[in-house]
Amino acid sequence: MGLGLLFPVLLLAMGVYVLFGAIKGSGRLFTMENFKDDSRDKAKKYLRILYFALAAIMLLMAVVNGLQSALFSNKLTYYKITDAYKDTFPELIEDGTLSYTATESASGGYSCMGGASSGQEVTYGPYSADNEKMELQEISAFINKAYSLYKDDQTKFPVTSGGMMSCMGGSVDYSKYYAQTDLLDDADNPVYPESDADREKGHVVYVSAFGSVRSDANDGSFASKLYGAVSMKLLSVLNYVLLGLAIVGLIGLFLVTRKYTDKEKLKKAREQQVRGPSMPSGAFEFDDEEKNPDQSKK
């Protein structure tokens, strides 16, 4: 399970727990030892209403957050090598292509981004140097081949505070050798913006966590229908609205509890907690040694 779905699952579990407690009308949610004796029924009625409302809010929040994580967590991202790469490493590009053979390490995988690997020798490519729709694996092959040959040349790979594709503990900056974008034009070509006008030409495409369906697919699949029914903006607004309602519900619980709490009972309970449990008055009283039966006859 991805971390993005962990919060919705927790919300769902909490919502089910509160709903079950509200239906049952008893349990830890309805601890009323310190409530006024003549107001317990009325307080319980208000508490059940509030718990039903909070349960509904949490369940809705779980659905909204789950949809956000499943539909809008992953953007379609493309990469390309820059002119700086072509000018700095022309010998690595043969007939407009590049291939890279390397032994995968057990810790780092084939790319600077890390990943599991088998330790076997693997060949990547050939990749076109003019390809503007590279995946992470492809751009990593270009960067890794250059780094494996020139890692000791700090004019080509200066030591800096790090970059997105940094290796070696995040001390090398590769940013001038690659570009990335999550913007696509209407022809599905990547847009690498250099100005605000360029950014307006592109739009973001999301990929669903289930089925890997694109947000612009319109293929009639379930995920595609969800993309058509909800938007990122709508889910964000719903999240804020539901969060506000949850806060109102919690404030309502506080006010009801405060209104129907017997202050004297509460004071005694707190004093008891401070003193700790008291022992019976005769707990440390022991009888003298058992009388000798012969002495009792005297």
Residue pairs with C-beta under 8 A, 6 or more apart in sequence:
1 9
2 69
2 73
2 209
4 69
4 73
4 209
5 66
5 69
5 70
5 209
7 65
7 69
8 61
8 62
8 63
8 65
8 66
8 69
9 62
11 58
11 59
11 61
11 62
11 65
12 58
12 59
12 62
12 66
14 58
15 55
15 56
15 57
15 58
15 59
15 61
15 62
16 55
16 59
18 29
18 51
18 54
18 55
18 58
19 51
19 52
19 55
19 56
19 59
21 27
21 28
21 29
21 30
21 51
22 29
22 48
22 51
22 52
22 55
25 44
25 48
29 47
29 51
30 44
30 47
32 40
32 43
32 44
32 260
33 265
33 269
34 261
34 262
34 265
34 266
34 269
35 43
35 260
35 261
35 262
35 265
36 43
36 260
36 261
36 262
37 262
39 260
40 260
42 260
43 256
43 257
43 259
43 260
46 256
47 253
47 256
50 249
50 252
50 253
50 256
53 245
53 249
54 246
54 249
54 250
54 253
57 242
57 245
57 246
57 249
58 246
60 238
60 242
61 239
61 242
61 243
61 246
64 235
64 238
64 239
64 242
65 239
67 226
67 230
67 235
68 232
68 235
68 236
68 239
69 209
70 208
70 209
70 210
71 206
71 208
71 209
71 215
71 223
71 226
71 227
71 230
72 206
72 232
72 235
73 206
73 209
74 206
74 207
74 208
74 209
75 182
75 204
75 205
75 206
75 207
76 182
76 184
76 204
76 205
76 206
76 207
76 214
77 136
77 180
77 181
77 182
78 132
78 133
78 134
78 135
78 180
78 181
78 182
78 190
79 134
79 135
79 136
79 138
79 139
79 178
79 179
79 180
80 131
80 132
80 133
80 134
80 139
80 178
80 179
80 190
80 192
81 129
81 134
81 139
81 142
81 177
81 178
81 179
82 176
82 177
82 178
82 179
84 176
84 177
85 142
85 146
85 176
85 177
85 178
86 93
86 129
88 146
88 156
88 177
89 146
89 150
89 156
92 98
92 142
92 145
92 146
92 149
93 129
96 128
96 129
96 130
97 125
97 126
97 127
97 128
97 129
98 125
98 126
98 127
98 129
98 141
98 142
98 145
99 123
99 124
99 125
99 126
99 127
99 141
100 123
100 124
100 125
100 141
100 142
100 144
100 145
101 121
101 122
101 123
101 124
102 110
102 121
102 122
102 124
102 144
102 145
102 148
103 119
103 120
103 121
103 122
104 110
104 117
104 118
104 119
104 120
104 121
104 122
105 117
105 119
106 117
106 119
107 114
107 117
108 114
108 115
108 117
108 167
109 115
109 116
109 117
110 117
110 122
110 124
110 137
110 140
110 141
110 144
111 136
111 137
111 140
111 141
111 143
111 144
111 165
112 140
112 143
112 144
112 165
112 166
112 167
112 174
113 136
113 140
113 165
124 137
124 138
124 141
125 138
125 141
127 134
127 138
127 141
127 142
129 142
131 138
132 189
132 190
132 192
133 189
133 190
134 142
139 165
139 178
139 180
140 165
142 177
142 178
143 165
143 174
143 177
143 178
146 156
146 177
147 157
147 167
147 172
147 174
150 156
150 157
151 157
151 172
157 172
157 173
157 174
158 172
158 173
159 171
159 172
160 171
160 172
160 173
161 170
161 171
161 173
162 170
162 171
162 172
162 173
163 170
163 172
163 173
163 174
163 175
164 174
164 175
164 180
165 174
165 175
165 178
166 172
166 173
166 174
179 192
181 190
181 191
181 192
181 193
181 202
182 204
182 205
183 190
183 191
183 192
183 193
183 199
183 201
183 202
183 203
183 204
184 190
184 191
184 202
184 203
184 204
184 205
185 191
185 201
185 202
185 203
190 202
191 198
191 199
191 201
191 202
192 198
193 199
193 201
193 202
205 214
205 215
205 216
206 214
206 215
206 227
206 232
207 213
207 214
207 215
208 214
208 215
208 223
208 226
208 227
210 223
211 221
211 222
211 223
213 219
213 221
213 223
213 224
213 227
215 227
216 227
217 223
217 224
217 227
218 224
218 228
